Amino acid sequence: FSVSATGLFDTKNVGTNKTVTLTSSYSGDDKGNYTISDQATTTADITAKAITIAGITASDKVYDAKTNATTDVTNATGWIAGDSFSVSATGLFDTKNVGTNKTVTLTSSYSGDDKGNYTISDQATTQANITPAPLTVTAGDASKTYGETITFAGTEFTSNGLVGNETIGLVQLASAGAAATAGVANSPYAITASDASGGTFLPANYSIAYQNGALTVNKAALTVTANDDKKTFNSIPYKGGNGVVYAGFVNDETEAVLGGTLDYSGSSQGAIQAGTYNIDPLGLTSDNYAVTFNKGILTIEPPISVDPVAENKQSSNNGNDQVIGGNPAAPHTSAIGTGQGSHNIVMTSVMAGPSGSNVVISTPTFSTPVTLSSAGQTMTLTVVGATSAGPMTDVGSLPVFTSSGNSAPSLQGTFMLQQSGSAVSLTPAAPSGTAPSAPASGLAGDRSTPFTLTMDNGMTLQMTASVTTDGVLVISAPDTAGNIDVRQAILMGAQVAKQALNVELSTLSSALFMRN
């Protein structure tokens, strides 16, 4: 006789002295000899199952200055499948800083109807990464004036992306435009940022992108001021200027760095009459300087009338004395005698007196009265009594130079020479693109003749007219002759060359008025 039995606990849950319902069966040859009453139950304990939880993970995160970790229990294991059992967990990174495979400490909790059936060993840790947070550092824009040097303090920047209240202390800033010599032409210059440091942030916790700023270089102020100039009325139109003064150069620079060509404009250009006029400089340019032009003043003073009273005793071949004299009541004209004791030497400042007055030109071969008149800027010499021979026609452009003693000839202007059968005239003309060449000083004429001017008040002046082989009309006057209207002297010399030397005026290349 044998017995076999199976049992079922009343529940699956942990407990002591739990009822176990038995189901028995019997076998053996003698089984039929018995009327059997089954054992219905027994008791037994169900103890808690020891399990270890595994499979909890933590997610990677971008640096946020916190240690909090996000956990995932989706793949957690350790309990019997089908039980009413669940796991939740929180995690903390070991530090807040960026790193890979960082330890995340887990704190787990469990729930479910079957939780009590287990003795649970928690999953203590897992691993995850903290990656750098994006951070943009932008250099601040700046400006300066050419010639200035910029030194960056390291605080001229902005940032975007710092976490929480973290700060940056300094950023390395640099620019090719910071140097004093950095020019305007290449502006704006990049201001580069790098090596952020200091403050409360940790550079390793950020992926830093540096953005350039712009450094604008502005032009420095430069003033160009025309020098004042002064001259005494001589009927020659003023042109050009008397130089300029610069203020504002930096970097030890000079006018050599300027572009363009210094030129002059204003009311002074072409001015003839006594008065004050503006000399306006212009024409200079610069990439690095904002050029301001300031005017100068031209003063043209009236001719100085000299009423001579002094005597100049000049020994002559015949021993006679020559006397310097003047007539204060008449317009004064420079005149000098023959040096032979037979003429008065008259020292005055205006050659021919008022416009339209008569002058007699005398040479060894002819003597003729002429008038000198002015209309606008044209000065005309007309032979008195001559029959008009047609209108005035252009002879050609005539550069006019002056010199004194051994000084080099100086260009006074370019004039249009015109003539008719009874007159010659000079009118200021625009210069050509190339400056005329100055004749050599101290020229000796190939053809030459003296001539004497006699005013209607009796005053005289002896001069010489010469024409060189190069076509230069040379008018010579004594250096004691005072202020002479150069145009009148040239016209008289041209008339003498035409009548006494048989010179075609069209062959003249230039004119030179000399004092010697």
Secondary structure, 3 states (H helix, E strand, C coil): CEEEEEEEECCCCCEEEEEEEEEEEEECCCHHHCCCCCCCEEEEEECCEEEECECCEECCEECCCCCEECEECCCCECCCCCCCCEEEEEEEECCCCCEEEEEEEEEEEEECCCHHHEEEECCCEEEEEEECEEEEEEECCEEEECCCCCCCCCCCEEEECCCCCCCCCEEEEECHHHCCCCCCCCCCEEEEEEEEECCCCCHHHEEEEEECEEEEEECEEEEEEECCEEEECCCCCCCCCCCEEEECCCCCCCHHHCEEEEEEECCCCCCCCCEEEEEEEEEEECCCEEEEEECEEEEEECCCCCCCCCCCCCCCCCCCCCCEECCCCCCCCCECCCCCCCCCEECCCCCCCCCCCEEEEECCCCEEEEEEEEECCEEEEEECCCCCCCCCEEEEEEEEEEEECCCCCEEEEEEEEEECCCEEEEEECCCCCCCCCCCCCCCCCCEEEEEEEEECCCCEEEEEEEECCCCEEEEEECCCCCCCCHHHHHHHHHHHHHHCCCCCHHHCCEEEEEEC
